[in-house]
Amino acid sequence: MTADVQSQDRPQARAGVSGPAAAVQVLVVDDDALIRQLLSECLRATGMAVTEAANGVQCLRAVEAASFDVIFMDIVMPEKDGLETTAELRRMGIKSWIIVISSQKKVGDVMLLDAAKALGADDAIHKPFNVATVARDVVTLLEKLKKDPARALR
């Protein structure tokens, strides 16, 4: 993988794919190439279109170029961390569902996942995680959101 934002074609629905994930646009932001790859492959297997970014700077570039339903955001990254990026996305008016991920529970006295939620993240998961379970949970979330227009994807 290169350091630049990588994107899969963004069709409205892919051939042979149906269900709640078929037209979902996801951005996976993590400085660990293996985590990006594993999570991206699992999400693509459900039919979602996935774009990857290696840090917050690339994430901001990606959201300027396209809109995303869901953003998976690592917290601890070089150049621009996930906390700063999440806050900036919300200041920009980005309404995507943001799920932060981190292997660290806290830095000093700051609980990272709680801090991310306070800055605008919608959900948080702790590494290590089971990527298949995460993909399944996203599909479940999408099904719930479709049934509840008040909580529709942003």
C-alpha positions in Angstrom: 0.0 0.0 0.0 1.2 3.5 -0.7 0.9 6.4 1.7 -1.7 8.1 -0.6 -5.4 7.6 -0.2 -6.5 4.4 -1.9 -10.0 4.0 -3.2 -12.2 1.3 -4.7 -14.6 2.3 -7.4 -17.6 3.8 -5.8 -20.6 2.3 -7.6 -24.1 2.7 -6.2 -24.4 -1.0 -6.0 -22.1 -3.8 -7.1 -23.2 -6.7 -9.3 -24.4 -9.6 -7.2 -24.4 -7.6 -4.0 -27.7 -6.7 -2.3 -28.8 -5.8 1.2 -28.1 -2.9 3.5 -24.4 -2.8 2.7 -24.6 -2.7 -1.1 -24.3 1.1 -1.6 -22.5 2.0 1.6 -19.3 4.1 1.4 -16.7 3.4 4.1 -13.4 5.2 4.9 -10.9 3.2 6.9 -8.2 5.4 8.5 -5.3 3.6 10.2 -1.5 4.0 10.0 -1.1 0.2 10.3 -1.3 -1.1 6.8 -2.3 -4.6 8.0 -5.3 -3.3 10.0 -6.4 -1.2 7.0 -6.1 -4.2 4.7 -7.9 -6.7 7.0 -10.7 -4.3 7.9 -11.1 -3.2 4.3 -11.3 -6.7 2.9 -13.9 -7.8 5.4 -16.0 -4.7 4.7 -15.7 -5.2 1.0 -16.8 -8.8 1.4 -20.2 -7.5 2.7 -20.5 -5.4 -0.4 -19.4 -2.0 0.9 -17.2 0.3 -1.1 -14.1 1.0 0.9 -11.5 3.8 0.7 -8.3 3.7 2.8 -6.2 6.5 4.4 -3.1 6.1 6.5 -3.5 9.2 8.7 -5.7 12.1 9.5 -4.3 14.3 6.8 -5.2 11.7 4.2 -8.6 11.3 5.8 -9.4 15.0 5.4 -8.3 14.8 1.8 -10.6 11.8 1.2 -13.7 13.5 2.7 -13.0 16.6 0.6 -13.1 14.4 -2.5 -16.1 12.1 -1.6 -18.7 11.5 1.0 -18.8 8.5 3.3 -21.5 6.8 5.3 -19.1 5.3 7.9 -15.5 6.3 8.9 -13.3 3.9 10.9 -10.8 6.1 12.6 -7.7 5.0 14.4 -6.8 7.3 17.3 -3.0 7.1 17.5 -1.5 8.0 14.1 1.3 10.2 12.8 0.8 13.6 11.2 -2.8 14.1 12.5 -4.2 11.8 15.1 -7.8 10.5 15.2 -8.9 12.7 18.0 -7.9 15.9 16.2 -9.2 14.5 12.9 -12.6 13.6 14.4 -13.0 17.0 15.9 -12.0 18.6 12.6 -14.5 16.5 10.6 -17.3 17.6 12.9 -16.2 21.3 12.7 -16.3 20.8 8.9 -19.9 19.6 9.2 -19.1 16.0 8.1 -22.0 13.9 9.3 -20.6 10.4 8.6 -20.9 7.8 11.3 -17.5 7.8 13.0 -16.2 4.6 14.7 -12.9 5.2 16.5 -10.5 2.3 17.1 -7.5 2.2 19.3 -5.2 -0.3 21.0 -4.4 2.2 23.8 -7.0 2.8 26.5 -5.5 6.0 27.8 -2.7 8.4 27.4 -1.8 10.0 30.7 -5.2 10.7 32.4 -7.1 10.8 29.1 -9.3 7.9 28.3 -8.9 7.9 24.5 -12.2 6.2 23.4 -14.2 8.4 25.7 -12.3 11.5 24.5 -13.1 10.6 20.9 -16.8 10.3 21.7 -16.8 13.7 23.4 -15.2 15.1 20.2 -18.0 13.7 18.0 -17.3 10.0 17.4 -20.4 7.9 17.4 -18.9 4.6 18.5 -15.6 3.1 19.6 -14.0 -0.3 19.5 -10.8 -1.5 21.1 -8.0 -3.3 19.3 -7.4 -6.1 18.9 -10.8 -6.8 17.4 -12.3 -9.5 15.2 -12.7 -7.9 11.8 -15.5 -10.3 10.7 -17.4 -9.3 13.8 -16.9 -5.6 13.1 -18.2 -6.0 9.5 -21.2 -8.0 10.8 -21.9 -5.3 13.4 -21.7 -2.6 10.7 -24.3 -4.5 8.6 -26.5 -4.8 11.7 -26.1 -1.1 12.3 -27.1 -0.3 8.8 -30.2 -2.4 9.0 -31.2 -0.6 12.3 -30.6 2.8 10.8 -32.7 2.0 7.7 -35.6 1.2 10.1 -35.2 4.4 12.1 -35.1 7.4 9.9 -34.3 9.7 12.9 -30.9 7.9 13.1 -30.3 7.6 9.4 -26.7 7.7 8.2 -25.4 11.2 8.2 
